[in-house]
């Protein structure tokens, strides 16, 4: 048996892998969240409420969350790289089809199918990194992947907002789908084939043993819940901040809302910084600080002064991406077996939070406006803080968390 060494930092394979994952995260997040700044426009065009308009995000997130575990099972049978490549390509085609829809129902169907197709990428991406990258460089690689995701969220939202304001939201979706096809090809070209992958037939008994192992672990369920709440808070803030900003006293146009996505530049820096900080200082020592930063930023958004409001959103965004980078990489190091399944549980909880919390917060917005949103999200972040402090007590395994 030939021992295959993991991909180490600074090697050509390490650089190629990081570029591929950054591109993949870019494409996935841009297609998933590109419609976010256009929700007020869609609500107006289709004459629906903010909650219904948020369905273009919530439906995709819900189907994505529901499909992650089946996708991870398929990937374990047929290979991680092929499934990730297929997921990116199919998602791009579905984005192009969505551009041709003529009513909200058709658009929501396409967005639901996109979530199913895209499920073949996020959890598998983290599992691939967990298997192929040397443990000492894993935090850095996941940080770069999340940075690419943040850049995708930035460029996707800005591209959609500017094109929708200039042409139409359908033309914007068409452009996004074309970019997705290009990225899918580059991902296939750059990503090294798995060296530590072994095809596995699905065995219910073995799968259930892995599920039981993960959910009985002292730390993993807390990390899954942390992903659920972190993403729910992040999506809720950005979903309904747009509705606040298009109204008085701000009166933003769609292109101006797209500029709000520039905040994701902070996420690019935050996730890479957090990956290095996690590797150097330990996740247990830093995670709770990032949650505290999110809470501080959220409080600042109560102001009606646009400059201070943007500063608050920036602080909140920094805290979110840093906390997510730490929690997600912690899952990869904490899980000793069936890493793909553990990553699937985390990402499933992550996107389920996007869907459920994102929808619930819409009702809070409609009834209690922004002050109610801040109170609601503040309660959820308080739970995140409790979880982060509980994780500080976690006894490390052989591979330090």
For each residue, the residues with C-beta under 8 A, 3 or more apart:
1:
2:
3:
4: 195 196
5: 8
6: 132 133 134 135 196
7: 11 13 14 17 132 133 134 137 192
8: 5 11 14 134 136 137
9: 14 134 136 137 140
10: 14 15
11: 7 8 14 15
12: 15 16
13: 7 16 17 192
14: 7 8 9 10 11 17 18 133 137 141
15: 10 11 12 18 19
16: 12 13 19 20 190 191 192
17: 7 13 14 20 21 129 132 133 141 190 191 192
18: 14 15 21 22 141 144 145
19: 15 16 22 23 190
20: 16 17 23 24 186 187 190 191
21: 17 18 24 25 125 129 141 144 145 148 191
22: 18 19 25 26 144 145 147 148 151
23: 19 20 26 27 148 183 186 187 190
24: 20 21 27 28 84 88 121 125 145 148 183 187 191
25: 21 22 28 29 125 145 146 147 148 149 151 152
26: 22 23 29 30 148 149 151 152 155 183
27: 23 24 30 31 88 91 92 152 179 180 183 184 187
28: 24 25 31 32 88 91 118 121 122 149 152
29: 25 26 32 33 149 150 152 153 156
30: 26 27 33 34 152 153 155 156 157 159 176 179 180
31: 27 28 34 91 92 95 114 118 156 176 177 180
32: 28 29 57 60 61 64 114 115 118
33: 29 30 36 57 152 153 156 157
34: 30 31 156 157 159 160 172 173 176
35: 38 39 42 56 57 111 160 169 173
36: 33 39 57 157 238 239 242 261
37: 157 160 161 242 254 257 258 260 261
38: 35 41 42 56 160 161 164 169 172 254
39: 35 36 42 43 50 53 54 56 57 239 242 243
40: 43 44 50 53 242 243 246 254 257
41: 38 44 45 164 169 254
42: 35 38 39 45 46 48 53 56 104 107 169
43: 39 40 46 47 48 49 50 52 53
44: 40 41 47
45: 41 42 169
46: 42 43 52 53 103 104
47: 43 44
48: 42 43 52 53 104
49: 43 52 53 362 366
50: 39 40 43 53 54 240 243 362 365 366
51: 54 55 359 362 363 366
52: 43 46 48 49 55 104
53: 39 40 42 43 46 48 49 50 56
54: 39 50 51 57 58 239 240 358 359 362
55: 51 52 58 59 104 108 111 359
56: 35 38 39 42 53 59 60 107 108 111
57: 32 33 35 36 39 54 60 61 235 239 354 355 358
58: 54 55 61 62 354 355 358 359
59: 55 56 62 63 108 111 112 115 355
60: 32 56 57 63 64 111 112 114 115 118
61: 32 57 58 64 65 115 235 351 352 354 355 358
62: 58 59 65 66 112 115 351 352 355 356
63: 59 60 66 67 112 113 114 115 116 119
64: 32 60 61 67 68 115 116 118 119 122 351
65: 61 62 68 115 347 348 349 350 351 352 354 355
66: 62 63 115 116 348
67: 63 64 70 71 115 116 119
68: 64 65 71 72 119 122 123 344 347 348 351
69: 72 73 341 344 345 348
70: 67 73 74 119
71: 67 68 74 75 83 87 119 120 123 124 344
72: 68 69 75 76 123 124 127 340 341 343 344
73: 69 70 76 77 202 207
74: 70 71 77 78 83 120
75: 71 72 78 79 80 83 84 120 124 127 340
76: 72 73 199 200 202 340
77: 73 74 199 200 201 202
78: 74 75 82 83 199
79: 75 82 83 194 197 199
80: 75 83 84 124 127 128 131 194 197 340
81: 84 85 128 188 191 193 194
82: 78 79 85 86
83: 71 74 75 78 79 80 86 87 120 124
84: 24 75 80 81 87 88 120 121 124 125 128 187 191
85: 81 82 88 89 184 187 188 191
86: 82 83 89 90 120
87: 71 83 84 90 91 117 118 119 120 121 124
88: 24 27 28 84 85 91 92 118 121 180 183 184 187
89: 85 86 92 93 181 184
90: 86 87 93 94 117 120
91: 27 28 31 87 88 94 95 114 117 118 121 180
92: 27 31 88 89 95 96 177 178 179 180 181 183 184
93: 89 90 96 97 177 181
94: 90 91 97 98 110 113 114 117 177
95: 31 91 92 98 99 114 173 176 177 180
96: 92 93 99 100 173 174 177 178
97: 93 94 100 101 110
98: 94 95 101 107 110 111 114 173 177
99: 95 96 170 171 173 174 177
100: 96 97 170
101: 97 98 106 107 110 170
102: 106
103: 46 106 107
104: 42 46 48 52 55 107 108
105: 108 109
106: 101 102 103 109 110
107: 42 56 98 101 103 104 110 111
108: 55 56 59 104 105 111 112
109: 105 106 112 113
110: 94 97 98 101 106 107 113 114
111: 35 55 56 59 60 98 107 108 114 115
112: 59 60 62 63 108 109 115 116
113: 63 94 109 110 116 117
114: 31 32 60 63 91 94 95 98 110 111 117 118
115: 32 59 60 61 62 63 64 65 66 67 111 112 118 119 351
116: 63 64 66 67 112 113 119
117: 87 90 91 94 113 114 120
118: 28 31 32 60 64 87 88 91 114 115 121 122
119: 63 64 67 68 70 71 87 115 116 122 123
120: 71 74 75 83 84 86 87 90 117 124
121: 24 28 84 87 88 91 118 124 125
122: 28 64 68 118 119 125 126 347 350 351
123: 68 71 72 119 126 127 340 343 344 346 347 348
124: 71 72 75 80 83 84 87 120 121 127 128 340 343 344
125: 21 24 25 84 121 122 128 129 145
126: 122 123 129 130 142 145 328 331 332 343 346 347
127: 72 75 80 123 124 130 131 332 339 340 342 343 344
128: 80 81 84 124 125 131 132 194
129: 17 21 125 126 132 133 138 141 142 145 332
130: 126 127 133 138 332 333 335 339 343
131: 80 127 128 194 196 197 339
132: 6 7 17 128 129 192 194 195 196
133: 6 7 14 17 129 130 137 138 141
134: 6 7 8 9 137 138
135: 6 138 333 399
136: 8 9 279
137: 7 8 9 14 133 134 140 141 279
138: 129 130 133 134 135 141 142 279 329 332 333
139: 142 143 274 275 276 278 279 325 329
140: 9 137 143 144 272 275 276 279
141: 14 17 18 21 129 133 137 138 144 145 275
142: 126 129 138 139 145 146 275 325 328 329 332
143: 139 140 146 147 271 272 273 274 275 276 278 325 329
144: 18 21 22 140 141 147 148 271 272 275
145: 18 21 22 24 25 125 126 129 141 142 148 149
146: 25 142 143 149 150 267 271 275 321 324 325 328
147: 22 25 143 144 150 151 267 268 269 271 272
148: 21 22 23 24 25 26 144 145 151 152
149: 25 26 28 29 145 146 152 153 271
150: 29 146 147 153 154 264 265 267 268 270 271 321
151: 22 25 26 147 148 154 155 264 265 268
152: 25 26 27 28 29 30 33 148 149 155 156
153: 29 30 33 149 150 156 157 261 264 267
154: 150 151 157 158 261 262 263 264 265 267 268
155: 26 30 151 152 158 159 261
156: 29 30 31 33 34 152 153 159 160 176 261
157: 30 33 34 36 37 153 154 160 161 258 260 261 264
158: 154 155 161 162 258 259 261 262
159: 30 34 155 156 162 163 172 175 176 179 258
160: 34 35 37 38 156 157 163 164 169 172 173 176 258
161: 37 38 157 158 164 165 172 254 255 256 257 258 259 261
162: 158 159 165 166 172 255 258
163: 159 160 166 167 168 169 171 172 175
164: 38 41 160 161 167 168 169 171 172 254
165: 161 162 253 254 255 258
166: 162 163 255
167: 163 164 171 172
168: 163 164 171 172
169: 35 38 41 42 45 160 163 164 172 173
170: 99 100 101 173 174
171: 99 163 164 167 168 174 175
172: 34 38 159 160 161 162 163 164 167 168 169 175 176
173: 34 35 95 96 98 99 160 169 170 176 177
174: 96 99 170 171 177 178
175: 159 163 171 172 178 179
176: 30 31 34 95 156 159 160 172 173 179 180
177: 31 92 93 94 95 96 98 99 173 174 180 181
178: 92 96 174 175 181 182
179: 27 30 92 159 175 176 182 183
180: 27 30 31 88 91 92 95 176 177 183 184
181: 89 92 93 177 178 184 185
182: 178 179 185 186
183: 23 24 26 27 88 92 179 180 186 187
184: 27 85 88 89 92 180 181 187 188
185: 181 182 188 189
186: 20 23 182 183 189 190
187: 20 23 24 27 84 85 88 183 184 190 191
188: 81 85 184 185 191
189: 185 186
190: 16 17 19 20 23 186 187
191: 16 17 20 21 24 81 84 85 187 188
192: 7 13 16 17 132 195
193: 81
194: 79 80 81 128 131 132 197
195: 4 132 192
196: 4 6 131 132
197: 79 80 131 194
198:
199: 76 77 78 79
200: 76 77 203
201: 77
202: 73 76 77 207
203: 200 206 207
204: 207 208
205: 208 209
206: 203 209 210
207: 73 202 203 204 210 211 341
208: 204 205 211 212
209: 205 206 212 213
210: 206 207 213 214 337 338 341
211: 207 208 214 215 341
212: 208 209 215 216
213: 209 210 216 217 337 338
214: 210 211 217 220 221 335 338 341 342 345
215: 211 212 220 221
216: 212 213
217: 213 214 220 221 334 335
218: 394 395
219: 222 223 330 334 391 394 401
220: 214 215 217 223 224 331 334 335 342 345
221: 214 215 217 224 225
222: 219 225 226 387 390 391 394
223: 219 220 226 227 327 330 331 334 346 391
224: 220 221 227 228 331 345 346 349
225: 221 222 228 229 349 387
226: 222 223 229 230 323 327 384 387 388 391
227: 223 224 230 231 324 327 328 346 347 349 350 353
228: 224 225 231 232 349 350 352 353 357
229: 225 226 232 233 353 357 380 381 383 384 387
230: 226 227 233 234 294 320 323 324 327 350 353 384
231: 227 228 234 235 324 350 351 353 354 357
232: 228 229 235 236 353 354 356 357 358 361 380
233: 229 230 236 237 294 298 320 357 377 380 381 384
234: 230 231 237 238 316 317 320 324 354
235: 57 61 231 232 238 239 353 354 357 358
236: 232 233 239 240 357 358 361 373 376 377
237: 233 234 240 241 298 301 313 316 373 377
238: 36 234 235 241 242 260
239: 36 39 54 57 235 236 242 358 361 362
240: 50 54 236 237 243 244 361 362 365 370 373
241: 237 238 244 245 260 301 313
242: 36 37 39 40 238 239 245 246 252 257 260
243: 39 40 50 240 246 247 365
244: 240 241 247 250 369 370
245: 241 242 250 252 256 257 260
246: 40 242 243 250 251 252 253 257
247: 243 244 250 251
248: 251
249: 304
250: 244 245 246 247 306
251: 246 247 248
252: 242 245 246 256 257
253: 165 246 256 257
254: 37 38 40 41 161 164 165 257 258
255: 161 162 165 166 258 259
256: 161 245 252 253 259 260
257: 37 40 161 242 245 246 252 253 254 260
258: 37 157 158 159 160 161 162 165 254 255 261
259: 158 161 255 256 262
260: 37 157 238 241 242 245 256 257 263 310 313
261: 36 37 153 154 155 156 157 158 161 258 264
262: 154 158 259 265
263: 154 260 266 267 310 313 314 317
264: 150 151 153 154 157 261 267 268 317
265: 150 151 154 262 268 269
266: 263 269 270 314 317 318 321
267: 146 147 150 153 154 263 264 270 271 317 318 320 321
268: 147 150 151 154 264 265 271 272 321
269: 147 265 266 272 273 318
270: 150 266 267 273 274 317 318 319 320 321 322 325
271: 143 144 146 147 149 150 267 268 274 275 321 322 324 325
272: 140 143 144 147 268 269 275 276
273: 143 269 270 276 277 322
274: 139 143 270 271 277 278 286 290 321 322 323 325 326
275: 139 140 141 142 143 144 146 271 272 278 279 325 329
276: 139 140 143 272 273 279 280
277: 273 274 280 281 286 322 326
278: 139 143 274 275 281 282 283 286 325 326 329 330
279: 136 137 138 139 140 275 276
280: 276 277
281: 277 278 285 286
282: 278 285 286 400 401
283: 278 286 287 326 327 329 330 391 401
284: 287 391 392 394 401
285: 281 282 392
286: 274 277 278 281 282 283 289 290 322 326
287: 283 284 290 291 323 326 327 330 388 391
288: 291 292 385 388 389 392
289: 286 292 293
290: 274 286 287 293 294 319 320 322 323 326
291: 287 288 294 295 319 323 381 384 385 388
292: 288 289 295 296 319 385
293: 289 290 296 297 315 316 318 319 322
294: 230 233 290 291 297 298 315 316 319 320 323 381 384
295: 291 292 298 299 319 378 381 382 385
296: 292 293 299 300 315 319
297: 293 294 300 301 312 313 314 315 316 317 318 319
298: 233 237 294 295 301 312 316 374 377 378 381
299: 295 296 302 312 374 378
300: 296 297 303 308 309 311 312 315 316
301: 237 241 297 298 309 312 313 316 370 374
302: 299 312 370 371 374
303: 300 308 309 312
304: 249 309
305: 308 309
306: 250 309 310
307: 310 311
308: 300 303 305 311 312
309: 300 301 303 304 305 306 312 313
310: 260 263 306 307 313 314
311: 300 307 308 314 315
312: 297 298 299 300 301 302 303 308 309 315 316
313: 237 241 260 263 297 301 309 310 316 317
314: 263 266 297 310 311 317 318
315: 293 294 296 297 300 311 312 318 319
316: 234 237 293 294 297 298 300 301 312 313 319 320
317: 234 263 264 266 267 270 297 313 314 320 321
318: 266 267 269 270 293 297 314 315 321 322
319: 270 290 291 292 293 294 295 296 297 315 316 322 323
320: 230 233 234 267 270 290 294 316 317 323 324
321: 146 150 266 267 268 270 271 274 317 318 324 325
322: 270 271 273 274 277 286 290 293 318 319 325 326
323: 226 230 274 287 290 291 294 319 320 326 327 384 388
324: 146 227 230 231 234 271 320 321 327 328 350
325: 139 142 143 146 270 271 274 275 278 321 322 328 329
326: 274 277 278 283 286 287 290 322 323 329 330
327: 223 226 227 230 283 287 323 324 330 331 346
328: 126 142 146 227 324 325 331 332 343 346 347 350
329: 138 139 142 143 275 278 283 325 326 332 333
330: 219 223 278 283 287 326 327 333 334 391 401
331: 126 220 223 224 327 328 334 335 342 343 345 346
332: 126 127 129 130 138 142 328 329 335 339 342 343
333: 130 135 138 329 330 399 400 401
334: 217 219 220 223 330 331 342 397 401
335: 130 214 217 220 331 332 338 339 341 342 343
336: 397 398 399
337: 210 213
338: 210 213 214 335 341 342
339: 127 130 131 332 335 342 343
340: 72 75 76 80 123 124 127 343 344
341: 69 72 207 210 211 214 335 338 344 345
342: 127 214 220 331 332 334 335 338 339 345 346
343: 72 123 124 126 127 130 328 331 332 335 339 340 346 347
344: 68 69 71 72 123 124 127 340 341 347 348
345: 69 214 220 224 331 341 342 348 349
346: 123 126 223 224 227 327 328 331 342 343 349 350
347: 65 68 122 123 126 227 328 343 344 350 351
348: 65 66 68 69 123 344 345 351 352
349: 65 224 225 227 228 345 346 352 353
350: 65 122 227 228 230 231 324 328 346 347 353 354
351: 61 62 64 65 68 115 122 231 347 348 354 355
352: 61 62 65 228 348 349 355 356
353: 227 228 229 230 231 232 235 349 350 356 357 358
354: 57 58 61 65 231 232 234 235 350 351 357 358
355: 57 58 59 61 62 65 351 352 358 359
356: 62 232 352 353 359 360
357: 228 229 231 232 233 235 236 353 354 360 361 380
358: 54 57 58 61 232 235 236 239 353 354 355 361 362
359: 51 54 55 58 355 356 362 363
360: 356 357 363 364
361: 232 236 239 240 357 358 364 365 373 376 377
362: 49 50 51 54 239 240 358 359 365 366
363: 51 359 360 366 367
364: 360 361 367 368 372 373 376
365: 50 240 243 361 362 368 369 370 372 373
366: 49 50 51 362 363
367: 363 364 372
368: 364 365 371 372 373 375 376
369: 244 365 372 373
370: 240 244 301 302 365 373 374
371: 302 368 374 375
372: 364 365 367 368 369 375 376
373: 236 237 240 361 364 365 368 369 370 376 377
374: 298 299 301 302 370 371 377 378
375: 368 371 372 378 379
376: 236 361 364 368 372 373 379 380
377: 233 236 237 298 361 373 374 380 381
378: 295 298 299 374 375 381 382
379: 375 376 382 383
380: 229 232 233 357 376 377 383 384
381: 229 233 291 294 295 298 377 378 384 385
382: 295 378 379 385 386
383: 229 379 380 386 387
384: 226 229 230 233 291 294 323 380 381 387 388
385: 288 291 292 295 381 382 388 389
386: 382 383 389 390
387: 222 225 226 229 383 384 390 391
388: 226 287 288 291 323 384 385 391 392
389: 288 385 386 392 393
390: 222 386 387 393 394
391: 219 222 223 226 283 284 287 330 387 388 394
392: 284 285 288 388 389
393: 389 390
394: 218 219 222 284 390 391 401
395: 218
396: 399 400 401
397: 334 336 400 401
398: 336
399: 135 333 336 396
400: 282 333 396 397
401: 219 282 283 284 330 333 334 394 396 397
